Amino acid sequence: MARFLNSALAAVVLFHTANASMNPLMLSKTAMLKSTRKTSHVSDLSSMPMGSSITSIDEWYDDGCDELLEASTSTMSSFDTNNGKDEKEVAMCSINPVVKNLARGAFLRVASDITGGTALENIKCRVTATGEGPIKATKDICSGEGGWMNLWSGTPSRTIEGALLGAVFLVGSAATKKQVLAMGAGKNVAALAGGVVGGVVQAVVMTPAGMVFTSLNVNKGKPGYENDTAYTVAERIMKEKGIQGMFVGGTPMALRQASNWASRGLFTELCRTNLKLSRFGLLGEIGSGVIGGVGSCWNTPIETVRVMMQRDVGCGIPPKTFSAYINDEIDAGGVVSLFRGVKPRAVQAVWQTVFMVVVPNLLGL
């Protein structure tokens, strides 16, 4: 996990503009300067006295990448009057922070899905919808023609969904945390608020996508559904129930996502700061994410209702109310039945938390 996370960090940091204390790769000031200016210019800057009237390297570095580029462009003009080409190159390096977060979020979420998130989602949905155990559900999924690759069924649509989910989540979460911190609140409150906003924004995309994904998973191999694709499922649902049919389960989805990411963000931040696990470096950060992911599974009953509701719609059965599903599940198997699929869900929650909470924390977002 740590090795893979290092690789992911190396890719995402290409977009990064955090300050020195949030520099996950521990790049030196000179190294960062060399990445934006000619070596000769860096040499001149590095030898400048820190107490000079010109902005110091420390100030440039602490202000972040965009400010560094602007300051270096301005200062370099006094050393080289023929640097017009360099200034244009520096200007092109500046990217809108929202665009950067969209790219980061999309990359991180797709990476989490491809490396195991999609397989875990398939297992979780089957366990929740059928009541099978995780091992039996995995064997049944792999027993089909595609073998173990069936665990990654739905990857094309899941990748598109994941890119959208990751992008909107990170933009909403990062912007909210920044605003809450600016208002004087602590890091824990900021993490909680960022998770709520990011989760609610995700629900707008996830509800129709989850409808299609659940229908494909539940009806896989059933007579009459052999040729189902994401497109045919969506077409069938909209033909039967209209566009609103794609958003059945929207309320439990919004509740689930908001509570999911609020819990993951808050519990992870509590471990990082209050329990001071961050002092153990990358392993401490991952450990915080593991606790945050597992802790977020308290809301599994909401996920159970969401899956059951969307399962019924996918099978052409009129959905019941939220409370009706809760009561039916309790009557059928007690309260414990509301936590079906909690084991694969816990693993999936840990996986997503590491990618979507731990990595952004390391990047200072």
C-alpha positions, 0 to 999 in steps of 0.5 A: 500500500505504501509503495503504491501510494508513493507512486500515486503521490508522485503523479498527483504532485505534478499539479501540486501548489502547497507550501513547504510544510505540505511538501510530501516529496520533500523537494528542496527549495533549489530543486523547486526553483530549478523546475521553473527557471534556468540553472544560471538563474537559480544559481544567481537566486541561491546566492542572494542574501536572504536579508536583501530588499528583493523577495527572499526565496523563503517567501517565494517557497512558502507562498506556493507554486503559482506565487513562486512563478510570479515572483521569480518572473518579476525578479528575474527581469532585473537579472536578464533583460532578454527573458521574454521567452522564459516569462511566457513559459512561466505564465503557461505553467500557471493552472487554475486551482479548480482545474487542478483539483478536478484533475487530481480528484479524477485521477485518484478516484479512477486509480482507487477503482482500477486497483481494487475498488470496482471489485470490492463494489461488486462483492459488496453489492452482491452480498447486500442484495442476496445475503450471501457471505463475502467468500461465496459472493466472490466465488459466484461472481468468478464462476461465470465465463469471464472468471475472476475478471468478472470482479471488474465487470462494469469497469468502463462505466465505473471509470467514467463515473469515478472520474466525475465523482473524484473530480466533483468531490475534491473540488467541493471538499477542498473549497469547503475546507479552505473556507471553513478554516478561513472562518477560524474553525479548526481542522476537525470541523473543516474535515467534517464540513468538507466531507459533507459537501463533497459527499452531497455533490457526489450523490448527484452523479452517483444516484443514476450511476449506482442505479445502473451498476446495481441493476447490472450486478443483481440481474447478471446471469438471469434469463432475459438480462443476458445482454444487459449493458449500462446503456440498455439498463438506463434505457429500460428504466427511463422507458418504464419510469421516466428520467426520475426513475434514474434518481430513485434512491437519491435520498439514501444515496445523499445521506450515505455519501454525506455521512460517508465522507464526513465520517472518513474525513473527521475520523482520519483528521482526529487520528492525524492531529488529536492522536498525533499519528501523523508523526509516524510519517506516511505509515501514520497517515495511512493508518489514520485513513484505515481507522477513518474508513472503517469508522465510516461504516456505521452508516451501513444500514443506509447503504443497505436500503439504497441497494435494496431500493435500486435492486427493486427498480432494476428488477421492475419492482415498485420501490418502497419507502426508506422506513419500509425497507428498514422495517422489512429487513429487521423483521426478516433478520433482525438489526444485524441484517441491516449490516449485510455487506459490511465486511467488503464495504469496510475494505472498500471504505479504507481503500477509498479513504486512503486515495481520496482523504489521505493523499489530499491531506498529504498534498495540503488540500 
